[in-house]
Amino acid sequence: MRQLPRLLKIARVLARHRIDELLPASRRPRVLAWLRAVIPAPGADVLALPRGERLALALTQLGPIFVKFGQILSTRRDLLPADVADALTQLQDRVAPFPAGQARAAIERALGDTITARYASFDDAPLASASIAQVHAATLADGREVVVKVLRPDIHARIDADVALLRALAGVVERTHPSADKIRPQAIVDEIETTLVNELDLQREGANASLLRRNFAGSDDLYVPEVHWSHTSAGVLTLERVRGIPVDDLAALDAAGIDRVALAEKGVRLFYTQVFRDNFFHADAHAGNIWVDSDPARKANPRFIALDFGITGQLSPEDQYYLAENFMAIFNKDYRRIAELHVEAGWMPATVRIDELEAAARAVCEPYFTRPLSEISLAEVLLKLFRTAQKYELTLQPQLILLQKTLLNIEGVGRQMDPHLDIWAVARPVLEKILLERYSPQRAVQEFRKRLPEIMTHAPDMPRLVHAWLTQQVEGRHELAMRSRDLADLATTLRGMQRRIVAAILGVGLLLVAAVLYGLDAGGPRILSVPASAWIAGIGGLWALLAAWPRR
């Protein structure tokens, strides 16, 4: 009941922006229709907006947590129409700043020291303010310029309350929506909660930045600011202050003489390098988090600057391999291989017919290959392949969806800087080189050397284990040991059924004895004026009834 006022506010905002129109008429919640009758209609300017932009506007009015919810939901393009996902991707995480006094108090609590003891100067006016944290400029004692990121006051409690509300709404969807098993609303809320909780740990974000910086140390393609660990904790992150041009400010890039064509190609190469060389990628690479180094010496050889490391991604070695092979199969128009890889990776059930899946992949890809390569979006091809595969019971992995969203961002930024960017021509040689190095004999030897201590640890046990196994084979007493919760439950059920059958047989036997005694008029002695045969029949019937009663 404590959430009722918040729930009513959400319903009022959604009704005012006519968000129910995003759903088919048969699935629109009645409460929104009732609210529309009493809530003033939005202005013509709002009604003229596309549905996705209206949803983004409504989420913005509901507050910062719902802005973050919309941003995360935009990654689920397997669930949302493309126009809605695109509109949510554009949500800007800019909210009103909180007072400097609260920021100072929060920093001092997190660091266990005063601001003046830790920083030579601290600017009370924030450089930026978002739903989770805000950023202030500061200077260290040695004169180095830094930025200090601090969590918003009471952000943990606010996120807990809104996540609880989202979970309650997901429960309603789960009980009422006909396609709830495909949408999996609780799983979506789990994903959102995990992302938000990770973003609340600024020390974790610092670790992400530190790893990305190490991966690109000395690189001419990407610069990552240094983390100052002595001034960082779970609630405060202190980073080297960097300056650059936002990647979507094309006028400023041109005024600085930046080679946008070279920059766009670098962006594509960086994506594949992060995913397939390092297996660690910046997964929130929208224009607000990517700058371009404004150093005049880098006009001809520009490099990116990465910001905000709260959301990063990694793949398992298996997913990494199958995804790389999928890219290469798309490059080579090898539809049979695409179908085989989806099944081999376990993304689809083994019962799927490869020839049918091959034909479906061909139907998706062939229309694209009639266009010039510079006009083809690799992310769009991948998205349509995933959506087609869903008809064949594709199991989408969250990390693959995050990767796909990142690829869409990178392509969008690249095409903005160079509308004629040929994604395929840039990506293919990079991917081929990385795969050649990753799966080369030299790499295999390196992996073997890393695992050599583990192998040597278990080596002394190997002769004994091999001898025991061979002895079992020769003597014909090889045993297969299976442990399964389902098998254990089945065995318990069978034992219970066996006991009930025996009890039922005994009970029926007592009934038969009673019937024979009664038929022979030999009911035996009377107990409480009732013949013994009747007592036997009653006990037998009750026994048989209890034996047949289902156990829970």
Disulfide bonds with the S-S distance in Angstrom:
none
